[in-house]
Amino acid sequence: MLPFVERREILLQAVLVTLLALLAYANTLSNGFVGTDRTAIVEGKALLRSGTELARAFANPVWTFREASSTGKGGYFRPVASISYTIDHAFYGKRPAGYHATNGLLHGVVTLLLFLLLRRLFERSRVPLLASLLFAVHPIHTEAVAWISGRGGLLSALGVIAALLLYTRWAEHRAYAVGSLAAGALALGSKECAIVLPLLVLLVRARLRKENEPFFSWRREGPFFLLALAYAVLRSSALGMVGTGAARDEGAAVLAPTMLRVLAGYLRLLFVPYPLHTNDAVRLSSSALEPSVFLSLLFLAAVVVGFLRLGRQRIEVPFGLLWLGITLLPFLNFLPIIHFRAERFLYLPSAGFLVAAAALLDRWAPRVAGRGKKLGLEPGEAVTAALVLVLAFGTVARNRTWKDDATLHTDTLVKNRYAPEATYRLGQDAYRGGAYREAGYLMRASLALDPGWAAYLPVPEVHADLGLALYKLNEFENAEAAFCEALRLRPRMLEARFGIALVASALGRREEAVHQYQVILDVDPARDDARYNLALEYEALNAPSQAERVYRTLLERNPARKDAHLNLGTLLARQGRLEEALRFYRNALRLAPQDPKIHFNVGLLFAAAGERAGAEEALRTTLELDPNYQEARALLEELALTDSIPQ
């Protein structure tokens, strides 16, 4: 049992690191959805809307990057992250502040657990406090915390550190063993990088092992390896592959020297987190003799040797470096992932680096700052406090760049000219704002960037979105070419086929548009937008029975489609089926009582039926809602000038 004073000191330190972590990201609450946040939450692809979908999340990717006809499905297999988004959605809907609050809270919990784990491993050291303070505010974590879609990395880190913390108490009670494995399962279900958990368990075991105790036991460490194996089998079954898919398929002769440069870049950002940006592009290297590759290797070796020499007799230094190396293994791209580099990948690895750095600060700060206390702080604590202030300022400033797509991706392009994904995302943002010409320019620019780099760019989606921008500009032939290129690259891409149908309709090729919409519905019967457009095409082809059938099917699936009620009512009115038409108009009015167009159509219907009073009432309501509705005003004046309703 720890003495009361020591327990109180630990409690105060735990509160300090947690509050600091929360405060560092408090200004993210005013940020919005950015990038794939819209895919995951606004479009709902990461949300689980039923028990069936919950079960399916453990057997299928959240969304795919490849088509089923290729060698593998690819995609994200992160059911725990999906569950967390679904819980948030139940409370916050599509309000981003709640999701940001959850991410900030998760970072606070991860920081707290890291502090408690380090306290278990290095009880009589100041390193747990110093490293946790640095971890709480390091700007390299902004991408993982300020971006809602970084949730998987936060949950994974939480599960890994919780599993290790509980593992340190494995021998005390069976519940700790069960809890440790459960936390490991949570980590694996959150993000694939947790696959290194068994190696981290061995690292912790090496630190805690007593003399004459075996290093490995199947009863104690074996279950973690079996858990990782079970996860790998489940993941491979769900995705059809081990990785998530590759930005570019490159051999080891290119990957090895390229990733050496990436690792050197990561290490530099841990030392000096500037400039930070979202660009994942990496210039490919083909030889270790390239000057940049050779210098990267020298830098990595110098850091490792320097840390070990400066940290002699400080066990925290080799522990931290091994943690860093182990947790970076999943991001070396030898098992393909879709990004060659990303700052969010450093969330968990940074803990190891900061442990080693804190040990050096604790050892060497007295020689730099003097041995006397400064403001009641030991030299290592005082230097760390100054670093924490500087890093916290950088984090708060970096958080602001994640406000929205335009702010973030403009910042990326300012810092790095070659950023194809950022260019594309700016194009998407321009499209959402109605700037279609700018959107088309940016999407073409993203496709034209130098292909000698490895970067994630969803090329089929870029072509499809380019087609939409050109369609909005009435450049139908160019739009069709873009949609066809997207479909060539991804034959089962429904959005590209939908775009081809839009162009065919605009060019008067109605039968072709009908065919395209029918193909879409054969693949995905839930595409109500395709069903609605199909009904419009049948109307244009003067095929009212087919249009009526499609409208009715659509309304059976989605009774809340006001436009379908209105269109079907109008279709029936043209056929003289006035009572049926009125029923659908009334359905539309229940859904949108303030829509003047629906009231006008009701007025037309009553006029055609000879019910003058009803027609006048509906037309007056139309004009109350929209005084500029000239058709309603003209018909009302016509009714007022005649004694009978014109047929």
GIJO-V213803 format. One record per helix or strand. SS is the DSSP state (H for helix, E for strand). FROM is the first residue (numbers start at 1). LEN is the number of residues. If there is no record, write none. Layout:
SS&FROM&LEN + SS&FROM&LEN
This chain:
H&4&21 + H&26&5 + H&37&6 + H&51&6 + H&79&14 + H&96&26 + H&127&11 + H&139&8 + H&148&20 + H&174&17 + H&192&17 + H&222&18 + H&252&20 + E&282&2 + H&291&20 + H&315&17 + H&343&27 + E&374&1 + E&377&1 + H&379&22 + H&405&11 + H&420&13 + H&436&13 + E&453&2 + H&459&14 + H&476&14 + H&494&13 + H&510&14 + H&528&13 + H&544&14 + H&562&13 + H&578&14 + H&596&14 + H&612&14 + H&630&12
